[in-house]
Amino acid sequence: MKEAAKIGAFILLVFFFVHYYTMLSTLYGEGKSSAESDIRVVREEEAKATRSRAVRGASLRGCIGVPELQAFNKLRMSSNFSVHDCVRRCQKVDYSFAVVRTVHRSIGCYCSREIDYTLSNSRCVGRKNILLYKLLDCGLKVNDSTCGLVCFDSPGTNSAVALASVPGSGNTWMRHLIELTTGVYTGSVYRDRGIFQSGFRGELHYWNDGSTIAIKDHNFPILNKKLNTGLNDIAKYNHTGAILLIRNPYDALIAEYKRQVTKDQLGDIKAKDFGEDSWEVYVNKRKYQWRLLNTNYIKYISPLLVVHYEDLKHDAKQQLWRVARFLNADHEFEIRINCVLRNQEGLFHRHSNSSFYSFTEEMRRRINSNIAEVSRLLTLYHHPDIPEQYKSSYTF
């Protein structure tokens, strides 16, 4: 009996300790979980506050107090101006910093070329509301003083959205239009110094650094085998998205042939210099490229915005509105679009005679088959179908 009593007491003691340990673990775990939750909430609120104060062309550096405003010059602004208006005004007069102060729904705008950098480390959560912005690198895209500035965004601001097309489709012209429309520079995977020197300042930025708003890319599976690229090369845009610029393949082939022969984005060829043999070799090499690039983007990349070159020429305002909305950059559209329409030609929009370029019956058969396949996929995936001009421009 004594032995049984000892065993029973031992079992009760073990049960007590196990229960006590479990209770403490639960309480500690809940406390830890609660603390982590509180930290997470604070961080989320801070991130939310920062996002809500984001302005294109400027980086929110923190908040300052009223005494520090003495270092800034106050600008005279209209009664209904926005934070964005303040930032743009400071940029236009070549300041480096802007401060926006909100008092009883009225906004004061202040600018400065230099500040004490210790001011920029304070947090903004719960503070009202003197925000310090570092102004980013900006410039005028065209010689038109009524147009807005074009700027780099802070690194990490933008996802890598492709501006995809086969060569000869007007990609560089589209970049010009996007920059004027959104006020943000575009980038490229190519880092072409000639393009950079022509005013595309985002050309030499790393394509994925987030400071540019759309990334020029001609890559597609077959012809880039030597570079070991293919579907993996365009898969980097899945989930971040792409703008697919599609041009009539006959016109795209001619435009790219001119560029390759003349080594000039604006080069043209006279009829007496046209080489029929080299033209046939070129077309036979390139005739599948248009189908491969377009079908792969249509089938595998999402989100995707399809823009037809011919629609862009016919109604630039409507197509650029679609582009700006897709890029979440439509807040200044109505202000900027008049400037865009006045300056929409840019430096890389060709006008030339292509009447002496000939396509053999076999070439046409292949190219028309490619058009039919892309048209089928555009309809299947609910994108705008190829324009009717395709059918009227060439004999099918």
TATAWO-V795073 format. One record per helix or strand. SS is the DSSP state (hx for helix, st for strand). FROM is the first residue (numbers start at 0). LEN is the number of residues. If there is no record, write none. Layout:
BEGIN
ss=SS from=FROM len=LEN
ss=SS from=FROM len=LEN
END
This chain:
BEGIN
ss=hx from=1 len=51
ss=st from=54 len=1
ss=st from=57 len=6
ss=hx from=65 len=6
ss=st from=72 len=2
ss=hx from=82 len=10
ss=st from=96 len=7
ss=st from=105 len=7
ss=hx from=116 len=5
ss=st from=129 len=6
ss=st from=137 len=2
ss=st from=149 len=2
ss=st from=161 len=3
ss=hx from=170 len=12
ss=st from=183 len=1
ss=st from=186 len=2
ss=hx from=192 len=5
ss=hx from=200 len=4
ss=st from=214 len=3
ss=hx from=224 len=3
ss=hx from=230 len=5
ss=st from=241 len=5
ss=hx from=248 len=14
ss=hx from=270 len=3
ss=hx from=275 len=11
ss=hx from=288 len=12
ss=st from=303 len=5
ss=hx from=308 len=6
ss=hx from=315 len=11
ss=hx from=332 len=10
ss=hx from=360 len=20
ss=hx from=388 len=5
END
